[in-house]
């Protein structure tokens, strides 16, 4: 696969060679290219969508409309986010920043959106402090615009809600999701409405309101299906419905929805895409709580194999969650030594250095998750002590505590 730089160069050069338009015609064509790109995006035809967004951005630029060219660049960032192309998200955002003139109010909207996308990038690599900082800055900048973009601000609120959700502050997450919903319900855009109903459902799920969550998920599905019955976001909704059924101990329905999600993801994404891995991981979790341990182990190990194929530290957080699930599986099977082996690996994947100190504390991507891992290690050491009566197990447990 060509590098990021060569990929951009190849596409742009092709467009320049094959496209020569007058100024007026160029603007018309740019709009058509953008519409065509969006239709491909809705159908998950990523390469075609990418090509036409490039073409639209380039045509706007040559017609002298730099703001619209940058806006098409932002749509490219969204496309790369949908594909989880982390490197392309960061490189494209960095490139677009260099094209935005400083202290020019004409570009305030674009500038705020670039900080927002930078926050999304940091959320993707689980650098939550940076994600919060950039997303809050983006919201502040957008709110300061006299005629701010309601649609964009609604999406920013939603993403800030997601960050609070990852921090386990579900009440704050729900607050921002509701702010997003109030802005969004005016235009009733199907894709946006589906996304916000999904977010509301997730918040209610974590607050233990499972019946409300299922109703919100159904609203979400209704909107998605008006767009495309195989849209990747439908798989996200199915995935979340599966976990809700697991919480009410309807394990058969949970597996059914996980399989529905997996079918869509395998039809639209490569097998090592994080969303595909998420489906395998979800199935492993359900099989674990339903005490079908061999099936659980199969799916967890498939996740590890696919994640390790990336050979990138960017996936350490995701890998740590899967390893933690294997740890809990072994704990349920009373294989405490194996459980200790996996919890140690999960902890190390979350630490910036081998020794935790004041200087490394602020480099931890997710403190709440690391606390959970340490707490589970205490439980493992307690069970090992109960079984073998070794004082060293108590000492290790105390150290973790």
DRENDO-1510 file (C-alpha; in Angstrom, 1 decimal, always signed):
<recs>
REC; n; res; u; v; w
REC; 1; UNK; +0.0; +0.0; +0.0 .
REC; 2; UNK; +1.5; +3.4; -0.9 .
REC; 3; UNK; +2.5; +5.8; +1.9 .
REC; 4; UNK; +0.1; +8.5; +3.1 .
REC; 5; UNK; +2.0; +11.2; +1.2 .
REC; 6; UNK; +2.3; +9.2; -2.0 .
REC; 7; UNK; -1.4; +8.2; -1.8 .
REC; 8; UNK; -2.4; +11.9; -1.7 .
REC; 9; UNK; +0.0; +12.8; -4.5 .
REC; 10; UNK; -1.2; +10.1; -6.8 .
REC; 11; UNK; -4.9; +11.0; -6.4 .
REC; 12; UNK; -4.3; +14.8; -6.7 .
REC; 13; UNK; -2.1; +14.4; -9.8 .
REC; 14; UNK; -4.7; +12.2; -11.5 .
REC; 15; UNK; -7.3; +14.8; -10.9 .
REC; 16; UNK; -5.2; +17.6; -12.2 .
REC; 17; UNK; -4.4; +15.7; -15.4 .
REC; 18; UNK; -8.0; +14.7; -16.1 .
REC; 19; UNK; -9.9; +17.8; -14.9 .
REC; 20; UNK; -9.8; +21.3; -16.7 .
REC; 21; UNK; -12.8; +23.5; -16.0 .
REC; 22; UNK; -13.8; +27.1; -16.3 .
REC; 23; UNK; -14.4; +29.0; -13.0 .
REC; 24; UNK; -18.2; +28.8; -13.1 .
REC; 25; UNK; -18.3; +25.3; -14.4 .
REC; 26; UNK; -15.8; +24.3; -11.7 .
REC; 27; UNK; -18.0; +25.4; -8.9 .
REC; 28; UNK; -20.9; +23.5; -10.3 .
REC; 29; UNK; -18.8; +20.4; -10.8 .
REC; 30; UNK; -17.4; +20.6; -7.3 .
REC; 31; UNK; -20.9; +20.5; -5.8 .
REC; 32; UNK; -21.7; +17.5; -7.9 .
REC; 33; UNK; -18.5; +15.7; -7.0 .
REC; 34; UNK; -19.2; +16.3; -3.3 .
REC; 35; UNK; -22.8; +14.9; -3.6 .
REC; 36; UNK; -21.5; +11.9; -5.5 .
REC; 37; UNK; -18.9; +11.3; -2.8 .
REC; 38; UNK; -21.5; +11.5; +0.0 .
REC; 39; UNK; -23.6; +8.9; -1.8 .
REC; 40; UNK; -20.6; +6.5; -2.0 .
REC; 41; UNK; -19.9; +7.3; +1.7 .
REC; 42; UNK; -23.5; +6.2; +2.6 .
REC; 43; UNK; -23.0; +3.0; +0.7 .
REC; 44; UNK; -19.6; +2.3; +2.5 .
REC; 45; UNK; -17.9; +2.5; -0.9 .
REC; 46; UNK; -14.8; +4.1; +0.7 .
REC; 47; UNK; -12.4; +4.3; -2.2 .
REC; 48; UNK; -15.0; +6.0; -4.5 .
REC; 49; UNK; -16.1; +8.4; -1.8 .
REC; 50; UNK; -12.4; +9.3; -1.1 .
REC; 51; UNK; -11.7; +9.9; -4.8 .
REC; 52; UNK; -14.7; +12.3; -5.3 .
REC; 53; UNK; -14.1; +14.2; -2.1 .
REC; 54; UNK; -10.5; +14.7; -3.3 .
REC; 55; UNK; -11.8; +15.8; -6.7 .
REC; 56; UNK; -14.4; +18.2; -5.1 .
REC; 57; UNK; -11.8; +19.8; -2.8 .
REC; 58; UNK; -9.3; +20.3; -5.7 .
REC; 59; UNK; -12.0; +21.8; -8.0 .
REC; 60; UNK; -13.1; +24.2; -5.3 .
REC; 61; UNK; -9.5; +25.2; -4.7 .
REC; 62; UNK; -8.8; +25.9; -8.4 .
REC; 63; UNK; -12.0; +27.9; -8.5 .
REC; 64; UNK; -10.7; +30.1; -5.7 .
REC; 65; UNK; -13.1; +29.0; -3.0 .
REC; 66; UNK; -10.6; +28.0; -0.4 .
REC; 67; UNK; -13.2; +27.7; +2.5 .
REC; 68; UNK; -15.3; +25.1; +0.6 .
REC; 69; UNK; -12.1; +23.3; -0.4 .
REC; 70; UNK; -11.2; +23.0; +3.3 .
REC; 71; UNK; -14.7; +21.8; +4.1 .
REC; 72; UNK; -14.3; +19.0; +1.6 .
REC; 73; UNK; -11.1; +18.2; +3.3 .
REC; 74; UNK; -12.9; +17.9; +6.6 .
REC; 75; UNK; -15.3; +15.4; +4.9 .
REC; 76; UNK; -12.3; +13.4; +3.9 .
REC; 77; UNK; -11.2; +13.3; +7.6 .
REC; 78; UNK; -14.7; +12.0; +8.5 .
REC; 79; UNK; -14.2; +9.3; +5.8 .
REC; 80; UNK; -10.9; +8.3; +7.3 .
REC; 81; UNK; -12.5; +8.2; +10.8 .
REC; 82; UNK; -15.2; +5.9; +9.5 .
REC; 83; UNK; -12.5; +3.5; +8.2 .
REC; 84; UNK; -10.4; +3.9; +11.4 .
REC; 85; UNK; -7.5; +5.0; +9.3 .
REC; 86; UNK; -5.7; +6.7; +12.2 .
REC; 87; UNK; -2.6; +7.8; +10.4 .
REC; 88; UNK; -4.6; +9.4; +7.6 .
REC; 89; UNK; -6.8; +11.2; +10.1 .
REC; 90; UNK; -3.8; +12.8; +11.8 .
REC; 91; UNK; -1.9; +13.6; +8.6 .
REC; 92; UNK; -4.9; +15.1; +6.9 .
REC; 93; UNK; -5.8; +17.3; +9.9 .
REC; 94; UNK; -2.2; +18.5; +10.1 .
REC; 95; UNK; -2.2; +19.3; +6.4 .
REC; 96; UNK; -5.5; +21.2; +6.6 .
REC; 97; UNK; -4.2; +23.3; +9.6 .
REC; 98; UNK; -1.3; +24.6; +7.4 .
REC; 99; UNK; -3.8; +25.9; +4.9 .
REC; 100; UNK; -5.9; +28.0; +7.4 .
REC; 101; UNK; -4.8; +31.6; +7.6 .
REC; 102; UNK; -4.2; +32.8; +11.2 .
REC; 103; UNK; -6.6; +35.4; +12.7 .
REC; 104; UNK; -8.9; +35.4; +9.7 .
REC; 105; UNK; -12.5; +35.3; +11.0 .
REC; 106; UNK; -13.6; +33.9; +7.6 .
REC; 107; UNK; -12.0; +30.6; +8.6 .
REC; 108; UNK; -13.3; +30.4; +12.2 .
REC; 109; UNK; -15.8; +27.6; +11.5 .
REC; 110; UNK; -13.1; +25.5; +9.7 .
REC; 111; UNK; -10.6; +26.2; +12.4 .
REC; 112; UNK; -13.0; +25.0; +15.1 .
REC; 113; UNK; -13.8; +21.9; +13.2 .
REC; 114; UNK; -10.1; +21.0; +12.8 .
REC; 115; UNK; -9.6; +21.2; +16.5 .
REC; 116; UNK; -12.7; +19.0; +16.8 .
REC; 117; UNK; -11.2; +16.4; +14.4 .
REC; 118; UNK; -8.0; +16.6; +16.3 .
REC; 119; UNK; -9.9; +15.7; +19.4 .
REC; 120; UNK; -11.5; +12.8; +17.6 .
REC; 121; UNK; -8.0; +11.5; +16.6 .
REC; 122; UNK; -6.9; +11.6; +20.2 .
REC; 123; UNK; -10.1; +9.8; +21.2 .
REC; 124; UNK; -9.3; +7.1; +18.6 .
REC; 125; UNK; -5.9; +6.4; +20.2 .
REC; 126; UNK; -7.4; +6.7; +23.7 .
REC; 127; UNK; -5.5; +9.9; +24.6 .
REC; 128; UNK; -8.5; +11.2; +26.5 .
REC; 129; UNK; -7.0; +14.3; +28.1 .
REC; 130; UNK; -5.9; +15.6; +24.7 .
REC; 131; UNK; -9.3; +14.6; +23.3 .
REC; 132; UNK; -11.1; +16.6; +26.0 .
REC; 133; UNK; -8.9; +19.6; +25.6 .
REC; 134; UNK; -9.3; +19.9; +21.8 .
REC; 135; UNK; -13.0; +19.1; +21.7 .
REC; 136; UNK; -13.8; +21.7; +24.4 .
REC; 137; UNK; -11.7; +24.2; +22.5 .
REC; 138; UNK; -13.6; +23.5; +19.3 .
REC; 139; UNK; -16.9; +23.9; +21.1 .
REC; 140; UNK; -15.8; +27.2; +22.6 .
REC; 141; UNK; -14.7; +28.5; +19.2 .
REC; 142; UNK; -17.9; +27.4; +17.5 .
REC; 143; UNK; -20.1; +28.9; +20.2 .
REC; 144; UNK; -18.2; +32.3; +19.8 .
REC; 145; UNK; -19.2; +32.5; +16.1 .
REC; 146; UNK; -22.1; +34.9; +15.7 .
REC; 147; UNK; -24.0; +32.7; +13.3 .
REC; 148; UNK; -22.7; +29.4; +14.5 .
REC; 149; UNK; -23.3; +26.1; +12.7 .
REC; 150; UNK; -26.1; +24.3; +14.6 .
REC; 151; UNK; -25.4; +21.0; +12.9 .
REC; 152; UNK; -21.7; +21.1; +13.6 .
REC; 153; UNK; -22.2; +22.2; +17.2 .
REC; 154; UNK; -24.7; +19.4; +17.8 .
REC; 155; UNK; -22.1; +16.9; +16.6 .
REC; 156; UNK; -19.4; +18.5; +18.8 .
REC; 157; UNK; -21.7; +18.1; +21.9 .
REC; 158; UNK; -22.3; +14.5; +21.0 .
REC; 159; UNK; -18.6; +13.8; +20.8 .
REC; 160; UNK; -17.9; +15.6; +24.1 .
REC; 161; UNK; -20.6; +13.3; +25.5 .
REC; 162; UNK; -18.7; +10.3; +24.2 .
REC; 163; UNK; -15.6; +11.5; +26.0 .
REC; 164; UNK; -17.5; +11.9; +29.3 .
REC; 165; UNK; -18.9; +8.4; +28.7 .
REC; 166; UNK; -15.4; +7.0; +28.3 .
REC; 167; UNK; -14.5; +8.8; +31.6 .
REC; 168; UNK; -17.5; +7.0; +33.1 .
REC; 169; UNK; -19.3; +10.2; +33.9 .
REC; 170; UNK; -22.6; +9.0; +32.4 .
REC; 171; UNK; -24.7; +11.8; +33.7 .
REC; 172; UNK; -22.6; +14.4; +32.0 .
REC; 173; UNK; -22.6; +12.3; +28.9 .
REC; 174; UNK; -26.4; +12.2; +28.9 .
REC; 175; UNK; -26.4; +16.0; +29.4 .
REC; 176; UNK; -24.4; +16.6; +26.3 .
REC; 177; UNK; -26.3; +14.1; +24.2 .
REC; 178; UNK; -29.5; +15.9; +25.1 .
REC; 179; UNK; -28.0; +19.2; +24.1 .
REC; 180; UNK; -27.0; +17.6; +20.8 .
REC; 181; UNK; -30.5; +16.2; +20.3 .
REC; 182; UNK; -32.2; +19.6; +20.9 .
REC; 183; UNK; -30.1; +21.2; +18.2 .
REC; 184; UNK; -30.5; +18.2; +15.8 .
REC; 185; UNK; -34.2; +17.5; +16.0 .
REC; 186; UNK; -34.9; +20.8; +14.1 .
REC; 187; UNK; -33.5; +19.5; +10.8 .
REC; 188; UNK; -34.3; +15.8; +11.3 .
REC; 189; UNK; -31.3; +14.6; +9.2 .
REC; 190; UNK; -31.7; +10.8; +9.3 .
REC; 191; UNK; -28.0; +9.9; +9.7 .
REC; 192; UNK; -27.5; +12.5; +12.5 .
REC; 193; UNK; -30.8; +11.5; +14.2 .
REC; 194; UNK; -29.8; +7.9; +14.1 .
REC; 195; UNK; -26.4; +8.7; +15.7 .
REC; 196; UNK; -27.8; +10.8; +18.5 .
REC; 197; UNK; -30.5; +8.2; +19.4 .
REC; 198; UNK; -27.7; +5.6; +19.5 .
REC; 199; UNK; -25.7; +7.9; +21.9 .
REC; 200; UNK; -28.7; +8.5; +24.1 .
REC; 201; UNK; -29.3; +4.8; +24.3 .
REC; 202; UNK; -25.7; +4.1; +25.3 .
REC; 203; UNK; -26.0; +6.6; +28.2 .
REC; 204; UNK; -29.2; +5.1; +29.4 .
REC; 205; UNK; -27.6; +1.7; +29.2 .
REC; 206; UNK; -24.8; +2.7; +31.5 .
REC; 207; UNK; -27.2; +4.4; +33.9 .
REC; 208; UNK; -29.1; +1.0; +34.1 .
REC; 209; UNK; -32.2; +2.2; +32.3 .
REC; 210; UNK; -32.2; -0.8; +29.9 .
REC; 211; UNK; -35.8; -0.5; +28.7 .
REC; 212; UNK; -35.3; +3.1; +27.7 .
REC; 213; UNK; -32.0; +2.2; +26.1 .
REC; 214; UNK; -33.8; -0.5; +23.9 .
REC; 215; UNK; -36.4; +2.0; +22.8 .
REC; 216; UNK; -33.7; +4.5; +21.8 .
REC; 217; UNK; -31.8; +1.8; +19.9 .
REC; 218; UNK; -35.0; +1.0; +18.0 .
REC; 219; UNK; -35.4; +4.7; +17.0 .
REC; 220; UNK; -31.8; +4.6; +16.0 .
REC; 221; UNK; -32.3; +1.6; +13.7 .
REC; 222; UNK; -35.4; +3.1; +12.2 .
REC; 223; UNK; -33.4; +6.1; +11.0 .
REC; 224; UNK; -30.5; +4.1; +9.8 .
REC; 225; UNK; -32.7; +1.8; +7.7 .
REC; 226; UNK; -34.1; +4.7; +5.8 .
REC; 227; UNK; -30.5; +5.4; +4.6 .
REC; 228; UNK; -29.0; +2.0; +3.9 .
REC; 229; UNK; -29.9; -1.4; +5.4 .
REC; 230; UNK; -26.2; -2.3; +5.4 .
REC; 231; UNK; -24.8; +0.9; +6.8 .
REC; 232; UNK; -21.9; +0.2; +9.2 .
REC; 233; UNK; -23.6; +2.3; +11.9 .
REC; 234; UNK; -26.5; -0.2; +11.9 .
REC; 235; UNK; -23.9; -2.8; +13.0 .
REC; 236; UNK; -22.9; -0.4; +15.9 .
REC; 237; UNK; -26.6; -0.3; +17.0 .
REC; 238; UNK; -26.9; -4.1; +16.7 .
REC; 239; UNK; -23.7; -4.4; +18.8 .
REC; 240; UNK; -25.1; -2.2; +21.5 .
REC; 241; UNK; -28.5; -3.9; +21.5 .
REC; 242; UNK; -26.6; -7.2; +22.0 .
REC; 243; UNK; -25.0; -5.9; +25.1 .
REC; 244; UNK; -28.3; -4.6; +26.4 .
REC; 245; UNK; -29.9; -8.0; +26.0 .
REC; 246; UNK; -26.8; -9.5; +27.8 .
REC; 247; UNK; -27.5; -7.2; +30.8 .
REC; 248; UNK; -31.1; -8.5; +31.1 .
REC; 249; UNK; -29.7; -12.1; +30.7 .
REC; 250; UNK; -31.3; -12.7; +27.4 .
REC; 251; UNK; -28.1; -14.4; +26.0 .
REC; 252; UNK; -29.6; -15.9; +22.9 .
REC; 253; UNK; -30.9; -12.6; +21.7 .
REC; 254; UNK; -27.5; -11.0; +22.6 .
REC; 255; UNK; -25.6; -13.5; +20.4 .
REC; 256; UNK; -28.2; -13.0; +17.6 .
REC; 257; UNK; -27.6; -9.3; +17.5 .
REC; 258; UNK; -23.8; -9.7; +17.7 .
REC; 259; UNK; -24.0; -12.0; +14.6 .
REC; 260; UNK; -26.2; -9.4; +12.8 .
REC; 261; UNK; -23.5; -6.8; +13.5 .
REC; 262; UNK; -20.7; -9.1; +12.4 .
REC; 263; UNK; -22.4; -9.9; +9.1 .
REC; 264; UNK; -22.7; -6.2; +8.2 .
REC; 265; UNK; -19.1; -5.5; +9.3 .
REC; 266; UNK; -17.6; -8.3; +7.3 .
REC; 267; UNK; -19.5; -7.2; +4.2 .
REC; 268; UNK; -18.3; -3.6; +4.4 .
REC; 269; UNK; -14.9; -3.7; +6.3 .
REC; 270; UNK; -11.7; -5.8; +6.3 .
REC; 271; UNK; -11.6; -8.5; +8.9 .
REC; 272; UNK; -8.9; -6.8; +11.0 .
REC; 273; UNK; -11.0; -3.6; +11.3 .
REC; 274; UNK; -11.5; -2.6; +15.0 .
REC; 275; UNK; -15.3; -2.8; +14.5 .
REC; 276; UNK; -15.1; -6.4; +13.3 .
REC; 277; UNK; -12.8; -7.2; +16.2 .
REC; 278; UNK; -15.3; -5.5; +18.5 .
REC; 279; UNK; -18.0; -8.0; +17.3 .
REC; 280; UNK; -15.7; -11.0; +18.1 .
REC; 281; UNK; -14.9; -9.4; +21.5 .
REC; 282; UNK; -18.6; -8.9; +22.3 .
REC; 283; UNK; -19.4; -12.5; +21.4 .
REC; 284; UNK; -16.6; -13.6; +23.7 .
REC; 285; UNK; -18.0; -11.6; +26.6 .
REC; 286; UNK; -21.5; -13.0; +26.1 .
REC; 287; UNK; -20.3; -16.6; +25.9 .
REC; 288; UNK; -18.2; -15.9; +29.1 .
REC; 289; UNK; -21.2; -14.7; +31.2 .
REC; 290; UNK; -23.3; -17.6; +29.8 .
REC; 291; UNK; -20.5; -20.0; +30.9 .
REC; 292; UNK; -19.8; -21.2; +27.4 .
REC; 293; UNK; -16.1; -20.9; +28.1 .
REC; 294; UNK; -14.6; -22.7; +25.0 .
REC; 295; UNK; -16.5; -20.5; +22.6 .
REC; 296; UNK; -15.5; -17.4; +24.6 .
REC; 297; UNK; -11.8; -18.4; +24.4 .
REC; 298; UNK; -12.1; -18.9; +20.7 .
REC; 299; UNK; -13.4; -15.4; +20.0 .
REC; 300; UNK; -11.1; -13.6; +22.4 .
REC; 301; UNK; -8.0; -15.3; +20.9 .
REC; 302; UNK; -9.2; -14.4; +17.4 .
REC; 303; UNK; -9.4; -10.7; +18.6 .
REC; 304; UNK; -5.8; -10.9; +20.0 .
REC; 305; UNK; -4.5; -12.4; +16.7 .
REC; 306; UNK; -6.1; -9.7; +14.6 .
REC; 307; UNK; -5.0; -6.8; +16.9 .
REC; 308; UNK; -1.4; -8.0; +17.0 .
REC; 309; UNK; -1.4; -8.1; +13.2 .
REC; 310; UNK; -1.3; -4.3; +13.3 .
REC; 311; UNK; +2.0; -4.2; +15.2 .
REC; 312; UNK; +1.2; -0.7; +16.4 .
REC; 313; UNK; +1.1; +0.8; +19.9 .
REC; 314; UNK; -2.0; +2.7; +18.8 .
REC; 315; UNK; -4.0; -0.4; +19.4 .
REC; 316; UNK; -2.6; -1.2; +22.9 .
REC; 317; UNK; -5.6; +0.1; +24.7 .
REC; 318; UNK; -8.0; -2.0; +22.6 .
REC; 319; UNK; -5.7; -5.0; +23.0 .
REC; 320; UNK; -5.6; -4.5; +26.8 .
REC; 321; UNK; -9.4; -4.7; +27.0 .
REC; 322; UNK; -9.5; -8.0; +25.2 .
REC; 323; UNK; -6.6; -9.4; +27.3 .
REC; 324; UNK; -8.6; -8.3; +30.4 .
REC; 325; UNK; -11.6; -10.2; +29.1 .
REC; 326; UNK; -9.4; -13.3; +28.8 .
REC; 327; UNK; -8.1; -12.7; +32.3 .
REC; 328; UNK; -11.7; -12.7; +33.6 .
REC; 329; UNK; -12.5; -15.8; +31.6 .
REC; 330; UNK; -9.7; -17.7; +33.3 .
REC; 331; UNK; -10.8; -16.3; +36.7 .
REC; 332; UNK; -14.3; -17.8; +36.2 .
REC; 333; UNK; -12.6; -21.1; +35.3 .
REC; 334; UNK; -10.6; -20.8; +38.5 .
REC; 335; UNK; -7.4; -20.8; +36.5 .
REC; 336; UNK; -5.9; -18.1; +38.7 .
REC; 337; UNK; -2.3; -18.4; +37.5 .
REC; 338; UNK; -3.3; -17.9; +33.9 .
REC; 339; UNK; -5.6; -15.1; +35.0 .
REC; 340; UNK; -2.6; -13.4; +36.7 .
REC; 341; UNK; -0.6; -13.7; +33.6 .
REC; 342; UNK; -3.2; -11.9; +31.5 .
REC; 343; UNK; -3.9; -9.2; +34.0 .
REC; 344; UNK; -0.2; -8.4; +34.2 .
REC; 345; UNK; -0.1; -8.1; +30.4 .
REC; 346; UNK; -3.2; -5.9; +30.4 .
REC; 347; UNK; -1.7; -3.6; +33.0 .
REC; 348; UNK; +1.5; -3.2; +31.2 .
REC; 349; UNK; -0.3; -2.3; +28.0 .
REC; 350; UNK; -1.9; +0.6; +29.9 .
REC; 351; UNK; +1.3; +1.9; +31.5 .
REC; 352; UNK; +3.6; +4.4; +29.8 .
REC; 353; UNK; +6.6; +2.9; +31.7 .
REC; 354; UNK; +7.3; -0.2; +33.8 .
REC; 355; UNK; +7.3; +1.8; +37.0 .
REC; 356; UNK; +4.4; +4.0; +37.9 .
REC; 357; UNK; +5.5; +7.4; +39.4 .
REC; 358; UNK; +4.3; +11.0; +39.6 .
REC; 359; UNK; +6.0; +11.8; +36.3 .
REC; 360; UNK; +4.3; +9.0; +34.4 .
REC; 361; UNK; +0.9; +9.2; +36.0 .
REC; 362; UNK; -0.3; +11.9; +33.6 .
REC; 363; UNK; +0.8; +9.8; +30.6 .
REC; 364; UNK; -1.8; +7.1; +31.4 .
REC; 365; UNK; -4.4; +7.0; +28.7 .
REC; 366; UNK; -7.3; +5.9; +30.9 .
REC; 367; UNK; -6.8; +6.0; +34.6 .
REC; 368; UNK; -10.3; +4.6; +35.5 .
REC; 369; UNK; -9.6; +1.5; +33.4 .
REC; 370; UNK; -6.1; +1.0; +35.0 .
REC; 371; UNK; -7.7; +1.2; +38.5 .
REC; 372; UNK; -10.1; -1.5; +37.4 .
REC; 373; UNK; -7.2; -3.7; +36.3 .
REC; 374; UNK; -5.3; -3.2; +39.5 .
REC; 375; UNK; -8.4; -3.9; +41.5 .
REC; 376; UNK; -8.9; -7.2; +39.7 .
REC; 377; UNK; -5.3; -8.1; +40.3 .
REC; 378; UNK; -6.0; -7.8; +44.0 .
REC; 379; UNK; -8.9; -10.2; +43.6 .
REC; 380; UNK; -6.7; -12.7; +41.8 .
REC; 381; UNK; -3.9; -12.5; +44.4 .
REC; 382; UNK; -6.6; -13.1; +47.2 .
REC; 383; UNK; -7.8; -16.2; +45.5 .
REC; 384; UNK; -4.3; -17.5; +44.9 .
REC; 385; UNK; -3.6; -17.0; +48.6 .
REC; 386; UNK; -6.8; -18.8; +49.5 .
REC; 387; UNK; -5.7; -21.7; +47.4 .
REC; 388; UNK; -1.9; -21.9; +48.2 .
REC; 389; UNK; -1.6; -20.0; +51.5 .
REC; 390; UNK; +1.5; -18.2; +50.2 .
REC; 391; UNK; +2.4; -14.9; +52.0 .
REC; 392; UNK; +4.0; -13.6; +48.7 .
REC; 393; UNK; +0.6; -13.6; +47.1 .
REC; 394; UNK; -0.7; -11.3; +49.8 .
REC; 395; UNK; +2.3; -9.0; +49.4 .
REC; 396; UNK; +1.8; -8.8; +45.6 .
REC; 397; UNK; -1.9; -8.1; +46.2 .
REC; 398; UNK; -1.2; -5.4; +48.7 .
REC; 399; UNK; +1.3; -3.8; +46.3 .
REC; 400; UNK; -1.4; -3.7; +43.6 .
REC; 401; UNK; -3.9; -2.3; +46.1 .
</recs>
